[in-house]
């Protein structure tokens, strides 16, 4: 079963929306709100679309809106991947 990691998330964020020059994505960001990292709702929609295509999963928008940090989004994606593997 594939795992979705922080490295995967950083790659997808950078490919889809780039990065705010004032934000260090290599810092400890797991529990930092996406908004503080410079990612607004449109960037996160693009990120979720890329994740869905790459990992062949469907992320519910209502649950996705609760994933306000990288850790929460990674956990959400991995929960979907695990459910699909069963």
C-alpha positions as CSV (number, residue, x, y, z in Angstrom):
1,X,0.0,0.0,0.0
2,X,1.5,3.4,-0.9
3,X,2.0,6.0,1.8
4,X,1.6,9.7,1.3
5,X,4.4,11.6,3.0
6,X,5.4,15.1,3.9
7,X,7.9,14.9,1.0
8,X,5.0,14.0,-1.4
9,X,2.9,16.9,-0.1
10,X,5.7,19.4,-0.4
11,X,6.3,18.3,-4.0
12,X,2.6,18.6,-4.9
13,X,2.3,22.0,-3.2
14,X,5.3,23.3,-5.1
15,X,4.2,21.9,-8.5
16,X,0.7,23.2,-8.1
17,X,1.0,26.5,-6.3
18,X,4.6,27.3,-5.8
19,X,5.8,28.6,-2.5
20,X,5.8,31.9,-0.8
21,X,9.4,33.1,-0.6
22,X,9.0,34.0,3.1
23,X,8.1,30.4,4.0
24,X,10.7,27.7,4.5
25,X,9.0,24.4,3.5
26,X,12.0,22.5,4.8
27,X,11.3,23.8,8.3
28,X,9.1,21.9,10.8
29,X,5.7,22.6,9.1
30,X,3.6,19.5,10.0
31,X,1.4,21.4,12.5
32,X,1.5,24.8,10.8
33,X,-1.8,26.0,9.3
34,X,-1.7,26.1,5.5
35,X,-2.8,29.7,5.6
36,X,0.4,30.6,7.6
37,X,2.4,28.8,4.9
38,X,0.9,31.0,2.3
39,X,-1.6,28.5,0.8
40,X,-5.1,29.8,0.4
41,X,-8.2,27.7,-0.5
42,X,-7.6,27.8,-4.2
43,X,-4.1,26.5,-3.8
44,X,-5.4,23.7,-1.6
45,X,-8.1,22.8,-4.1
46,X,-5.4,22.4,-6.8
47,X,-3.3,20.4,-4.3
48,X,-6.2,18.1,-3.5
49,X,-7.0,17.6,-7.2
50,X,-3.4,16.7,-7.9
51,X,-3.4,14.2,-5.0
52,X,-6.7,12.7,-6.2
53,X,-5.2,12.2,-9.7
54,X,-1.9,10.9,-8.6
55,X,-3.1,8.5,-5.9
56,X,-6.5,7.6,-7.5
57,X,-8.6,8.5,-4.5
58,X,-11.5,10.9,-3.9
59,X,-11.2,13.4,-1.1
60,X,-14.5,14.8,0.2
61,X,-14.5,18.6,0.2
62,X,-16.1,18.8,3.6
63,X,-13.5,16.6,5.2
64,X,-10.8,18.3,3.2
65,X,-11.7,21.7,4.6
66,X,-11.0,20.3,8.1
67,X,-7.4,19.4,7.1
68,X,-5.9,22.8,7.9
69,X,-2.3,21.5,8.5
70,X,0.1,19.3,6.5
71,X,-0.2,16.6,9.2
72,X,-4.0,16.6,9.0
73,X,-3.9,16.4,5.2
74,X,-1.3,13.6,5.2
75,X,-3.4,11.6,7.7
76,X,-6.5,12.2,5.6
77,X,-4.8,10.9,2.4
78,X,-3.3,7.9,4.1
79,X,-6.7,7.0,5.6
80,X,-8.2,7.0,2.1
81,X,-5.3,5.0,0.7
82,X,-5.7,2.4,3.5
83,X,-9.4,2.1,2.9
84,X,-8.9,1.6,-0.8
85,X,-6.4,-1.1,-0.1
86,X,-8.9,-3.2,1.8
